[in-house]
Amino acid sequence: MQHLEEGQCGLCLHFGEDHAGEHQLVQIRQAHEAPEDLIDDCGHPRHASLNLKVTPISGCDGFESAAEAQA
Ligand code: SF4
């Protein structure tokens, strides 16, 4: 497992956005930890048409906190 910091894909609203309620994603956001080999879609409007795949420790300036979106 890899520890996640704010700003990384695993804690971003757009990581796996089309299946955001999935148990594994909820767990990742709660624990701030994710498997090293996980890859998922980035749903950011500027990336979605490119089918960008990212790992939980990737990141970009389009980061939006999933935690803040839920609050
Ligand atoms: S690439 Fe950027 S927008 Fe997409 S999930 Fe990662 S941080 Fe979020």
Residues whose N, C-alpha, C, O or C-beta is under 5 A from the ligand:
A	BS01	SF4	G7 Q8 C9 C12 H14 F15 C42 H44 V54 S58 G59 C60 G62 F63 E64
